[in-house]
């Protein structure tokens, strides 16, 4: 069992970072800051498999405890096996709506005879040098996270969370609020009720439930909603906020300096 999978099963309050920028340096720098994991998004980005592999190398180069999870675009088992062959610690699959879909995901991450994952060497097994050991341990090592992002997913949340082999459930806030017809209304009672349903489903199945927080001021709110883990911020948001902050500081300083100079004159 990988340390990350064990952490999801035994440790509360894990924290992750969201990566949308497809560059190993971004992954490596992020991994130096003590996150339990980074999540590389390949659903809504142009990040390809080769880039995922190099970003994973970047995370490993940081030489900390941070591990890599990849969000795949869909439940396609071919895509899932190719991502797993890279040697990552886990996957996240979007828009899961039924227990049967969740079971299909578990099958896709599991080697035969218990699953359908194709057998081949790759970076995960040191290109075949450690394949027997990897094959022996892989089924018990991959962290499998599914997203609930629709009303149908909400209605089936308890059944989804109860599927053997699902390690965590993740609320996709943007898609879920959009599907409910209340996009971005984070204070809407219906959104709060939806979150409560998923959190309770996770608790009933004894697996953690997490979500993404982009605005740091929302962290306290999500913690109070009893989420078990959070992904805090996105690389693109951090970069944008830092650029805005330093530009505003410069403009403020120039304005003050100009005003002082005019007064002195």
C-alpha positions, -999 to 999 in steps of 0.1 A, spaced: 0 0 0 14 34 -9 18 60 18 -9 82 1 -35 55 0 -28 47 36 -31 84 45 -65 87 28 -76 57 49 -61 68 83 -53 105 84 -77 134 86 -72 168 70 -50 159 40 -42 189 18 -35 190 -19 -26 215 -46 -42 217 -81 -20 219 -111 -33 231 -145 0 245 -159 17 217 -178 53 221 -168 76 200 -145 90 231 -128 55 241 -115 50 206 -102 84 205 -85 81 239 -69 46 231 -56 58 198 -42 84 215 -20 57 231 1 45 202 22 14 191 4 2 155 8 -4 154 -29 -7 174 -61 -35 169 -86 -26 172 -123 -57 181 -142 -60 165 -177 -97 170 -180 -98 207 -186 -63 214 -198 -40 206 -227 -17 185 -205 -8 153 -224 6 120 -211 42 129 -218 38 161 -198 21 142 -170 51 119 -168 76 147 -166 55 166 -141 54 134 -120 92 133 -122 92 169 -110 72 160 -80 95 131 -72 125 153 -76 113 175 -47 122 145 -25 94 152 0 63 132 9 41 148 -18 26 123 -42 9 127 -76 -28 122 -85 -40 127 -120 -75 137 -130 -83 119 -162 -108 133 -187 -133 105 -183 -138 69 -172 -121 55 -203 -101 24 -191 -75 28 -219 -67 63 -207 -67 52 -171 -42 24 -176 -18 46 -196 -18 72 -168 -12 45 -142 17 31 -162 34 65 -156 38 55 -119 15 80 -102 -1 74 -68 -37 78 -78 -64 89 -102 -94 111 -100 -123 104 -123 -150 131 -130 -187 130 -132 -195 96 -117 -232 91 -113 -239 55 -103 -224 27 -83 -219 7 -115 -198 35 -130 -177 35 -98 -173 -3 -100 -161 1 -136 -134 26 -124 -122 1 -98 -120 -26 -125 -100 -2 -147 -73 4 -120 -71 -32 -110 -49 -59 -126 -65 -93 -135 -79 -115 -124 -98 -90 -102 -98 -62 -128 -92 -53 -164 -61 -31 -163 -37 -41 -191 -4 -56 -181 27 -39 -194 59 -24 -181 65 13 -178 78 40 -155 56 26 -127 77 -7 -126 110 10 -134 105 0 -170 102 -36 -162 130 -40 -137 106 -42 -108 76 -54 -126 69 -85 -105 69 -65 -73 48 -37 -89 23 -62 -102 20 -78 -68 14 -45 -50 -4 -23 -75 -40 -34 -68 -36 -24 -32 -16 8 -39 -36 30 -63 -56 57 -47 -90 59 -65 -110 91 -62 -144 97 -79 -161 130 -84 -198 138 -77 -208 167 -99 -245 161 -108 -279 157 -93 -279 120 -103 -245 116 -86 -260 132 -55 -290 109 -56 -266 79 -57 -239 93 -34 -243 67 -7 -241 38 -32 -211 53 -50 -192 58 -18 -199 23 -6 -183 7 -37 -153 -15 -26 -121 0 -40 -132 37 -39 -109 55 -16 -124 90 -16 -152 111 -30 -146 146 -44 -172 173 -48 -167 192 -81 -181 226 -69 -183 243 -103 -200 215 -122 -222 205 -93 -235 240 -88 -240 244 -126 -259 211 -128 -282 222 -99 -289 255 -117 -271 276 -91 -237 281 -107 -213 299 -84 -238 305 -57 -216 290 -29 -239 304 -2 -271 289 -17 -289 266 7 -293 240 -20 -256 239 -25 -250 235 12 -275 207 13 -258 190 -16 -225 191 1 -240 177 33 -254 148 14 -220 139 -1 -202 143 33 -227 121 50 -224 95 22 -186 94 27 -190 91 65 -215 62 61 -190 44 39 -160 54 61 -142 71 33 -130 107 31 -148 135 11 -130 165 -3 -134 195 -25 -115 223 -42 -111 257 -26 -98 285 -49 -104 315 -27 -85 312 6 -113 329 25 -135 299 17 -112 274 36 -129 280 70 -163 275 54 -154 241 39 -137 229 71 -169 237 90 -188 217 65 -168 187 77 -148 180 45 -121 155 53 -95 169 29 -91 200 7 -73 209 -25 -64 245 -17 -59 268 -46 -48 264 -82 -15 272 -98 -31 295 -123 -51 313 -96 -19 317 -75 0 331 -104 -28 355 -113 -32 367 -77 5 372 -72 8 392 -105 -21 414 -96 -8 420 -60 27 430 -71 14 452 -99 -10 470 -76 18 475 -50 39 490 -77 12 514 -89 4 524 -53 41 531 -46 44 552 -78 13 571 -70 25 579 -35 60 588 -47 45 611 -73 22 628 -48 52 633 -24 73 648 -52 46 672 -62 42 683 -26 79 689 -22 80 709 -54 
